[in-house]
Amino acid sequence: MDKGWDEDARKETKIYQLPIINNINYIGLSNVDTDKCENGQLFSKYFKISKYRYRLPNINKYQCYYWCNYDSKNNEYSNLAKNNCDWCILNSFYGYLVLYDVKIRTANVVAIYFDIYRDGYNHSRNFYIDKNYNINLADFLQEADDGDGSHPSKVRIGERHIISVLKNGTIQVRKVMGKNRLK
């Protein structure tokens, strides 16, 4: 991505305030979205969220919001996170689905999008929400090539998950089995 796109995205997309959140439940699916900070604590311990970019249709009892972060300086990361977490965690592109329970002011948050570069590979997660409001997630890994064409880059399918919200509000996470899983 070029720098101009990043700047344009920040300017063009409006940011709104989320309702008051008393508690955040972070739903981690893999080691990438449950990264540890330099002090050994899980990143989710420092995670806070107070804004959103897109309002999505409600799923059963939850109001749904999408927050995507293009800039770690936007104060969505607490000073504790900025002081204790790796630069690579804070400067990767993440998108979070917020399932907000109005009655108890609790947000259930899951990383449904990310695009990060680490240790010679790109790791990404994409999502779609189907007509039954199931949240489908798929991870991908692209190995870096050697630069001279003798070892071309390969893309492998990683873990896949389906998140469903039952009528009673229970959030169910299922891992989808298949070939070519990342290790």
C-alpha positions in Angstrom: 0.0 0.0 0.0 1.3 3.4 -0.8 1.4 6.2 1.8 -1.1 8.3 -0.1 -3.8 5.6 0.2 -3.3 5.4 4.0 -3.6 9.2 4.4 -6.7 9.3 2.2 -8.4 6.5 4.1 -7.9 8.4 7.4 -9.3 11.6 5.9 -12.2 10.1 4.1 -13.6 7.7 6.7 -15.6 9.3 9.5 -15.0 8.1 13.1 -17.9 7.9 15.5 -18.1 7.4 19.3 -19.2 4.0 20.6 -21.7 3.8 23.4 -20.3 3.6 27.0 -18.5 0.3 27.5 -18.1 -1.1 31.0 -16.4 -4.3 30.1 -14.5 -5.7 27.0 -14.4 -9.5 26.3 -11.7 -10.1 23.7 -12.3 -13.2 21.6 -8.9 -14.5 20.5 -8.8 -17.1 17.7 -5.1 -17.6 17.0 -1.6 -16.6 18.2 -1.6 -13.6 15.8 -4.7 -11.9 17.3 -3.6 -12.8 20.9 0.0 -11.4 20.6 2.0 -10.9 23.7 3.6 -7.5 24.5 7.2 -7.0 25.5 6.3 -7.5 29.2 4.9 -11.0 28.4 1.2 -9.9 29.0 -1.4 -10.5 26.3 -2.0 -7.5 24.1 -5.8 -7.8 24.8 -5.0 -6.9 28.4 -4.2 -3.3 27.2 -6.8 -3.2 24.5 -9.4 -0.5 24.7 -11.9 0.6 22.1 -14.1 3.7 22.2 -14.8 4.5 18.5 -16.0 2.9 15.3 -16.0 3.5 11.6 -19.0 1.5 10.4 -22.3 0.6 12.0 -23.4 -2.8 10.9 -26.9 -4.5 11.2 -27.7 -5.9 14.6 -27.1 -9.6 15.2 -29.7 -10.9 17.6 -29.3 -8.9 20.9 -26.0 -7.2 19.8 -25.4 -3.9 18.2 -22.6 -4.4 15.7 -19.8 -2.0 14.9 -16.6 -2.2 12.9 -13.4 -0.5 14.0 -10.4 -0.5 11.7 -7.2 1.2 12.8 -4.9 2.9 10.3 -2.8 4.9 12.7 -1.5 3.9 16.1 -1.3 7.5 17.2 -5.1 7.9 17.3 -5.2 7.1 21.0 -7.2 3.9 20.6 -4.2 2.2 22.2 -3.7 3.1 25.8 -0.4 4.5 27.1 0.1 1.1 28.8 -0.1 -0.6 25.4 2.2 2.0 23.7 4.8 1.5 26.5 4.6 -2.3 26.7 3.7 -3.6 23.3 5.8 -4.2 20.2 5.9 -1.6 17.5 4.8 -4.4 15.0 1.6 -5.0 17.0 0.6 -1.3 17.1 1.5 -0.6 13.5 -0.2 -3.5 11.8 -3.5 -3.1 10.2 -6.3 -4.6 12.3 -10.1 -4.5 11.9 -12.3 -5.4 14.9 -15.9 -6.4 15.0 -17.6 -5.1 18.2 -20.7 -7.0 19.4 -22.2 -4.6 21.9 -24.7 -5.7 24.6 -26.7 -2.5 25.4 -28.2 -3.9 28.6 -25.0 -4.7 30.4 -22.7 -2.3 28.3 -20.3 -5.1 27.4 -18.4 -5.3 24.1 -17.3 -8.6 22.7 -14.5 -7.9 20.3 -12.8 -10.1 17.7 -10.1 -9.2 15.2 -11.9 -10.0 11.9 -9.3 -8.4 9.6 -5.6 -8.0 9.8 -2.6 -7.6 7.5 0.8 -7.9 9.1 4.3 -8.6 8.1 6.6 -10.7 10.3 9.6 -12.9 9.9 9.6 -12.9 6.1 5.9 -13.5 5.5 2.7 -11.6 5.2 -0.2 -12.9 7.4 -3.7 -11.7 6.7 -7.2 -12.4 7.8 -10.3 -11.6 5.8 -13.9 -11.9 6.6 -17.4 -11.8 5.3 -20.8 -11.9 7.1 -23.3 -14.2 5.3 -27.1 -13.8 5.0 -27.6 -15.6 8.3 -25.2 -13.2 10.0 -22.5 -15.9 10.5 -19.1 -14.2 10.6 -16.7 -16.2 8.3 -13.0 -15.7 8.8 -10.1 -17.0 6.8 -6.4 -16.6 7.5 -3.7 -16.6 4.7 0.1 -16.7 4.8 2.3 -15.5 1.9 5.9 -16.4 2.1 8.4 -13.8 0.8 10.2 -14.8 -2.3 14.0 -14.7 -2.5 14.0 -11.7 -4.9 15.7 -13.4 -7.8 12.8 -15.6 -8.9 14.4 -18.9 -8.0 12.1 -19.4 -5.0 8.7 -17.8 -5.8 6.3 -16.6 -3.1 3.6 -19.0 -2.1 0.2 -18.3 -0.6 -1.3 -20.9 1.8 -4.7 -21.0 3.4 -4.5 -20.8 7.2 -7.1 -21.3 9.8 -10.8 -20.7 9.1 -13.4 -19.9 11.7 -17.1 -19.3 11.8 -18.6 -17.1 14.5 -22.3 -17.4 15.1 -24.5 -15.5 17.5 -27.3 -17.6 18.9 -30.7 -16.1 19.7 -29.9 -16.1 23.5 -26.8 -14.1 22.8 -24.3 -16.9 23.1 -21.3 -16.3 20.8 -20.2 -19.6 19.3 -16.8 -20.0 17.6 -16.1 -23.0 15.4 -12.8 -23.8 13.7 -13.4 -25.1 10.1 -11.2 -28.0 9.2 -9.6 -28.4 5.8 -6.4 -28.8 3.8 -3.3 -26.6 3.8 -3.6 -25.3 7.4 -0.9 -23.1 8.8 1.2 -24.5 11.6 
